[in-house]
Amino acid sequence: MAPTNTAPATGARAPLTLIGFGVLAMAAVETLNPEYDLVSETLSRYVHGTAGWLLPAALLAVAAASAVLVVRLGAGTRRAGRAALAVWTAGVLVAALFPADPPGNRSRPSLSELVHGNAAFLAFAALPTAAVLLRGTLAARRPGLGTVLNTLTVATVTTTVAFAVFLVDVMGGGPSLGLGGAPTLIGIAERLLLAVDFTWLALALCVAGTRHDHGHRRA
Protein backbone atom coordinates (compact mmCIF):
# COMPACT_ATOMS: atom_id res chain seq x y z
CA MET A 1 0.00 0.00 0.00
CA ALA A 2 1.36 3.38 -0.97
CA PRO A 3 1.56 6.09 1.70
CA THR A 4 -1.22 8.61 1.87
CA ASN A 5 -0.45 11.80 -0.03
CA THR A 6 -1.88 15.17 0.84
CA ALA A 7 -2.20 18.17 -1.45
CA PRO A 8 -4.05 21.47 -1.20
CA ALA A 9 -7.46 21.21 -2.82
CA THR A 10 -8.16 23.62 -5.65
CA GLY A 11 -11.28 24.82 -3.81
CA ALA A 12 -9.12 26.23 -1.00
CA ARG A 13 -8.01 29.09 -3.23
CA ALA A 14 -11.34 30.95 -3.24
CA PRO A 15 -11.66 31.48 0.55
CA LEU A 16 -7.95 32.29 0.77
CA THR A 17 -8.48 34.91 -1.93
CA LEU A 18 -11.30 36.37 0.17
CA ILE A 19 -9.01 36.69 3.18
CA GLY A 20 -6.34 38.23 0.96
CA PHE A 21 -8.87 40.75 -0.30
CA GLY A 22 -9.86 41.57 3.29
CA VAL A 23 -6.25 42.23 4.26
CA LEU A 24 -5.58 44.38 1.20
CA ALA A 25 -8.83 46.34 1.66
CA MET A 26 -7.96 47.10 5.28
CA ALA A 27 -4.44 48.14 4.29
CA ALA A 28 -5.86 50.38 1.57
CA VAL A 29 -8.34 52.16 3.82
CA GLU A 30 -5.54 52.64 6.36
CA THR A 31 -3.30 54.19 3.72
CA LEU A 32 -6.05 56.46 2.40
CA ASN A 33 -6.78 57.91 5.84
CA PRO A 34 -3.48 59.14 7.30
CA GLU A 35 -5.38 61.49 9.62
CA TYR A 36 -6.40 58.48 11.73
CA ASP A 37 -3.89 57.29 14.32
CA LEU A 38 -3.28 53.56 13.82
CA VAL A 39 -1.75 53.29 17.30
CA SER A 40 -4.73 54.58 19.28
CA GLU A 41 -7.71 54.29 16.90
CA THR A 42 -9.47 51.06 15.96
CA LEU A 43 -10.04 50.19 12.32
CA SER A 44 -13.80 50.30 12.78
CA ARG A 45 -13.71 54.12 12.77
CA TYR A 46 -12.25 54.17 9.26
CA VAL A 47 -15.69 53.43 7.85
CA HIS A 48 -16.29 57.20 8.10
CA GLY A 49 -13.12 58.11 6.20
CA THR A 50 -12.04 58.05 2.57
CA ALA A 51 -13.18 54.85 0.80
CA GLY A 52 -14.73 53.79 4.08
CA TRP A 53 -16.84 51.20 2.23
CA LEU A 54 -13.68 49.08 1.94
CA LEU A 55 -13.89 48.20 5.64
CA PRO A 56 -17.32 46.49 5.62
CA ALA A 57 -16.36 44.90 2.29
CA ALA A 58 -13.26 43.45 3.94
CA LEU A 59 -15.27 42.14 6.89
CA LEU A 60 -17.85 40.54 4.60
CA ALA A 61 -15.06 38.81 2.67
CA VAL A 62 -13.52 37.44 5.88
CA ALA A 63 -16.94 36.31 7.14
CA ALA A 64 -17.55 34.45 3.87
CA ALA A 65 -14.16 32.73 4.06
CA SER A 66 -14.84 31.79 7.69
CA ALA A 67 -18.22 30.31 6.75
CA VAL A 68 -16.49 28.14 4.14
CA LEU A 69 -14.10 26.91 6.84
CA VAL A 70 -17.00 25.99 9.14
CA VAL A 71 -18.54 23.89 6.36
CA ARG A 72 -15.28 22.26 5.28
CA LEU A 73 -14.30 21.13 8.75
CA GLY A 74 -17.34 18.86 8.58
CA ALA A 75 -17.92 15.66 10.48
CA GLY A 76 -15.23 14.40 12.79
CA THR A 77 -14.50 17.88 14.09
CA ARG A 78 -15.25 18.89 17.66
CA ARG A 79 -18.74 20.38 17.64
CA ALA A 80 -17.79 23.03 20.19
CA GLY A 81 -14.89 24.15 18.02
CA ARG A 82 -17.07 24.51 14.94
CA ALA A 83 -19.69 26.34 17.04
CA ALA A 84 -17.05 28.83 18.25
CA LEU A 85 -15.92 29.36 14.67
CA ALA A 86 -19.56 29.92 13.64
CA VAL A 87 -19.88 32.56 16.39
CA TRP A 88 -16.77 34.29 15.02
CA THR A 89 -18.28 34.22 11.53
CA ALA A 90 -21.61 35.65 12.68
CA GLY A 91 -19.88 38.32 14.76
CA VAL A 92 -17.75 39.50 11.83
CA LEU A 93 -20.84 39.56 9.59
CA VAL A 94 -22.86 41.65 12.05
CA ALA A 95 -19.90 44.00 12.61
CA ALA A 96 -19.76 44.55 8.85
CA LEU A 97 -23.47 45.38 8.62
CA PHE A 98 -23.56 47.77 11.60
CA PRO A 99 -20.89 50.50 11.32
CA ALA A 100 -19.10 51.96 14.31
CA ASP A 101 -19.49 55.60 15.32
CA PRO A 102 -17.01 58.28 14.20
CA PRO A 103 -13.95 58.88 16.42
CA GLY A 104 -14.52 60.76 19.67
CA ASN A 105 -18.06 59.51 20.26
CA ARG A 106 -17.41 56.80 22.86
CA SER A 107 -19.32 58.52 25.67
CA ARG A 108 -22.67 58.45 23.82
CA PRO A 109 -22.63 55.45 21.47
CA SER A 110 -25.38 54.96 18.90
CA LEU A 111 -27.35 51.72 18.58
CA SER A 112 -25.26 50.80 15.54
CA GLU A 113 -22.07 51.33 17.56
CA LEU A 114 -23.36 49.14 20.38
CA VAL A 115 -24.30 46.33 18.01
CA HIS A 116 -21.01 46.63 16.13
CA GLY A 117 -18.89 46.71 19.27
CA ASN A 118 -20.58 43.76 20.97
CA ALA A 119 -20.51 41.67 17.79
CA ALA A 120 -16.83 42.43 17.24
CA PHE A 121 -15.87 41.61 20.82
CA LEU A 122 -17.86 38.36 20.68
CA ALA A 123 -16.06 37.45 17.46
CA PHE A 124 -12.65 38.28 18.92
CA ALA A 125 -13.40 36.06 21.92
CA ALA A 126 -14.74 33.20 19.78
CA LEU A 127 -11.79 32.79 17.41
CA PRO A 128 -9.12 31.91 20.01
CA THR A 129 -11.67 29.56 21.58
CA ALA A 130 -12.08 27.86 18.20
CA ALA A 131 -8.30 27.76 17.72
CA VAL A 132 -7.83 25.98 21.06
CA LEU A 133 -10.67 23.51 20.47
CA LEU A 134 -9.73 22.71 16.87
CA ARG A 135 -5.96 22.52 17.29
CA GLY A 136 -5.97 18.74 17.77
CA THR A 137 -8.21 18.10 14.76
CA LEU A 138 -6.19 20.33 12.45
CA ALA A 139 -2.87 18.93 13.67
CA ALA A 140 -4.12 15.39 13.06
CA ARG A 141 -4.88 16.27 9.44
CA ARG A 142 -1.46 17.82 8.90
CA PRO A 143 0.94 16.55 11.62
CA GLY A 144 3.81 18.50 10.11
CA LEU A 145 2.04 21.77 10.95
CA GLY A 146 1.55 20.95 14.63
CA THR A 147 4.20 23.40 15.85
CA VAL A 148 2.87 26.22 13.67
CA LEU A 149 -0.70 25.56 14.84
CA ASN A 150 0.42 25.57 18.47
CA THR A 151 2.28 28.86 17.98
CA LEU A 152 -0.67 30.55 16.27
CA THR A 153 -3.06 29.26 18.92
CA VAL A 154 -0.95 30.77 21.70
CA ALA A 155 -0.57 33.98 19.69
CA THR A 156 -4.31 34.43 19.12
CA VAL A 157 -5.09 33.85 22.79
CA THR A 158 -2.34 36.24 23.90
CA THR A 159 -3.27 39.05 21.49
CA THR A 160 -6.96 38.68 22.37
CA VAL A 161 -6.20 39.11 26.07
CA ALA A 162 -4.00 42.15 25.32
CA PHE A 163 -6.72 43.73 23.19
CA ALA A 164 -9.33 43.10 25.91
CA VAL A 165 -7.12 44.82 28.49
CA PHE A 166 -6.76 47.94 26.33
CA LEU A 167 -10.47 47.90 25.49
CA VAL A 168 -11.48 47.75 29.16
CA ASP A 169 -9.02 50.55 29.89
CA VAL A 170 -10.53 52.77 27.18
CA MET A 171 -14.18 52.03 27.95
CA GLY A 172 -13.87 51.98 31.71
CA GLY A 173 -11.76 55.08 32.19
CA GLY A 174 -9.02 53.11 33.89
CA PRO A 175 -5.34 54.05 34.24
CA SER A 176 -3.67 55.19 31.05
CA LEU A 177 -2.02 52.34 29.16
CA GLY A 178 -0.68 54.61 26.43
CA LEU A 179 2.88 55.16 25.35
CA GLY A 180 4.56 58.44 24.53
CA GLY A 181 2.02 60.75 22.94
CA ALA A 182 -0.55 57.99 22.37
CA PRO A 183 -3.27 57.91 25.06
CA THR A 184 -3.90 54.21 24.40
CA LEU A 185 -2.43 51.38 22.33
CA ILE A 186 -5.78 49.82 21.50
CA GLY A 187 -5.35 50.49 17.78
CA ILE A 188 -2.05 48.68 17.40
CA ALA A 189 -3.30 45.90 19.69
CA GLU A 190 -6.32 45.37 17.42
CA ARG A 191 -4.17 45.28 14.29
CA LEU A 192 -1.85 42.67 15.81
CA LEU A 193 -4.89 40.63 16.82
CA LEU A 194 -6.37 40.83 13.32
CA ALA A 195 -3.05 39.82 11.76
CA VAL A 196 -2.80 36.73 13.96
CA ASP A 197 -6.47 35.80 13.52
CA PHE A 198 -6.34 36.10 9.73
CA THR A 199 -3.14 34.04 9.62
CA TRP A 200 -4.79 31.30 11.69
CA LEU A 201 -7.84 31.35 9.40
CA ALA A 202 -5.67 31.05 6.29
CA LEU A 203 -3.72 28.12 7.74
CA ALA A 204 -6.90 26.40 8.94
CA LEU A 205 -8.40 26.78 5.45
CA CYS A 206 -5.31 25.20 3.90
CA VAL A 207 -5.53 22.27 6.29
CA ALA A 208 -9.30 21.87 5.93
CA GLY A 209 -8.97 22.03 2.16
CA THR A 210 -6.33 19.32 2.05
CA ARG A 211 -7.16 16.53 -0.35
CA HIS A 212 -6.31 13.06 0.87
CA ASP A 213 -5.41 10.71 -1.97
CA HIS A 214 -5.29 7.09 -0.93
CA GLY A 215 -3.45 5.02 -3.47
CA HIS A 216 -2.76 1.29 -3.52
CA ARG A 217 0.02 -0.49 -5.33
CA ARG A 218 1.23 -4.05 -5.47
CA ALA A 219 4.44 -4.98 -3.77
Helices and strands as residue ranges (DSSP letters): E 5-8, G 10-12, H 13-31, G 43-48, H 54-73, H 79-97, H 111-141, G 143-145, H 146-172, H 186-208, E 210-213
